[in-house]
Amino acid sequence: MLRDKNAEVVLTNKNYLAEVKTRNHFLVIDEPVSSGGDDNGPTPVEYLLTAIGGCVSITLRMYAERKGWDVGKITVNVSQKEESTCEGIKKWLVEDISFEKEITEDQKKRLLVIAGKCPVAKMIKGETKMESKII
């Protein structure tokens, strides 16, 4: 069964302001003033970090509920790090995951494995094929 998920992004004539429609939701993307934008919304990278954090937290909540674990609020802080090396700029992502309620060491180990199974995290780890075309 083929299922599509879609986001239509239209870059306006206002610097880097993009208007997005996905399902019944409207969003904006922009760049900060320091990068030539008007700072009307998050950057594409900020949306990616948000998507990862949202997906990981939802995946963890679903798993914890199935196990009957009360973990309370789940906080996922995702950040992009970069370092200048002799080969150029190296970038990577860091996820800091915390739970409002105390969890055991065994729960921590299992939840860390489950966090890696989030569909968005799997996409950016290169497990999703991407086709690009100009129409």
C-alpha positions as CSV (number, residue, x, y, z in Angstrom):
1,M,0.0,0.0,0.0
2,L,1.5,3.3,-1.1
3,R,0.9,6.2,1.3
4,D,2.0,9.8,0.6
5,K,2.8,12.6,3.0
6,N,3.3,15.9,1.5
7,A,4.5,19.4,2.3
8,E,4.2,22.1,-0.3
9,V,6.8,24.9,0.1
10,V,6.6,28.1,-1.9
11,L,9.5,30.6,-1.6
12,T,7.9,34.1,-1.8
13,N,9.5,37.2,-3.3
14,K,10.2,38.5,0.3
15,N,13.9,37.5,0.7
16,Y,13.9,33.9,2.1
17,L,10.3,33.8,3.4
18,A,8.7,30.5,2.4
19,E,5.1,29.5,2.9
20,V,4.3,25.9,3.7
21,K,1.1,23.9,3.5
22,T,0.9,20.4,5.0
23,R,-2.4,18.7,5.5
24,N,-4.6,21.5,7.0
25,H,-1.7,23.4,8.5
26,F,0.1,26.5,7.3
27,L,3.7,27.3,8.4
28,V,6.4,29.8,7.5
29,I,10.1,29.3,7.0
30,D,12.6,32.1,7.0
31,E,16.2,33.0,7.7
32,P,17.4,35.3,10.5
33,V,18.2,38.9,9.6
34,S,21.9,38.1,9.9
35,S,21.5,35.7,7.0
36,G,19.5,38.0,4.8
37,G,16.0,37.0,5.9
38,D,13.4,38.8,7.9
39,D,13.2,36.3,10.8
40,N,9.5,35.6,10.3
41,G,9.8,32.0,11.3
42,P,12.2,29.1,12.1
43,T,14.9,28.2,9.6
44,P,14.8,24.9,7.7
45,V,17.4,23.4,10.1
46,E,15.3,24.5,13.1
47,Y,12.3,22.7,11.6
48,L,14.4,19.6,11.1
49,L,15.6,19.7,14.7
50,T,12.0,20.2,15.8
51,A,10.8,17.3,13.7
52,I,13.5,15.0,15.2
53,G,12.7,16.1,18.8
54,G,8.9,15.8,18.2
55,C,9.2,12.3,16.6
56,V,11.6,11.0,19.2
57,S,9.4,12.2,22.1
58,I,6.2,10.8,20.6
59,T,7.9,7.5,19.8
60,L,9.1,7.3,23.4
61,R,5.7,8.1,24.8
62,M,4.0,5.4,22.7
63,Y,6.5,2.8,23.8
64,A,6.4,3.8,27.5
65,E,2.5,3.7,27.4
66,R,2.6,0.2,25.9
67,K,5.0,-0.9,28.7
68,G,2.9,0.8,31.4
69,W,5.7,3.1,32.4
70,D,4.8,6.5,33.8
71,V,7.8,8.7,32.7
72,G,6.0,12.0,33.0
73,K,6.9,14.8,30.6
74,I,9.5,13.9,28.0
75,T,12.0,16.6,26.9
76,V,14.1,16.2,23.8
77,N,16.6,18.9,23.1
78,V,18.1,18.5,19.7
79,S,21.1,20.7,18.6
80,Q,23.3,20.9,15.6
81,K,27.0,21.0,16.4
82,E,29.7,22.0,14.0
83,E,33.5,21.9,14.0
84,S,36.0,23.3,11.6
85,T,38.5,20.6,10.6
86,C,41.3,20.4,8.0
87,E,38.8,18.6,5.7
88,G,36.2,21.4,6.1
89,I,33.2,21.9,8.4
90,K,32.0,18.8,10.1
91,K,28.4,18.8,11.4
92,W,26.5,16.4,13.6
93,L,23.3,16.3,15.7
94,V,23.1,15.8,19.5
95,E,19.9,14.6,21.3
96,D,19.6,15.2,25.0
97,I,16.5,13.2,26.3
98,S,15.1,13.6,29.8
99,F,12.1,12.4,31.7
100,E,10.1,14.1,34.4
101,K,9.8,10.9,36.5
102,E,12.6,8.7,37.7
103,I,13.4,5.7,35.4
104,T,15.6,2.7,36.0
105,E,18.9,2.0,34.2
106,D,17.2,-0.8,32.3
107,Q,14.5,1.6,31.2
108,K,17.1,4.1,30.1
109,K,18.9,1.6,28.0
110,R,15.7,0.4,26.3
111,L,14.3,3.9,25.7
112,L,17.6,5.0,24.1
113,V,17.3,2.1,21.6
114,I,13.6,3.0,21.0
115,A,14.6,6.7,20.4
116,G,16.8,5.6,17.5
117,K,13.7,3.9,15.9
118,C,11.8,7.2,15.4
119,P,10.9,7.4,11.7
120,V,12.4,10.9,11.3
121,A,15.7,9.9,12.9
122,K,15.8,6.9,10.6
123,M,15.2,9.2,7.6
124,I,18.1,11.5,8.4
125,K,20.4,8.6,9.2
126,G,20.2,7.7,5.5
127,E,17.6,5.0,5.6
128,T,15.1,6.8,3.3
129,K,15.7,7.1,-0.5
130,M,15.1,10.6,-1.9
131,E,14.2,11.4,-5.4
132,S,14.5,15.0,-6.8
133,K,13.2,16.2,-10.1
134,I,12.3,19.4,-11.8
135,I,8.8,19.4,-13.3
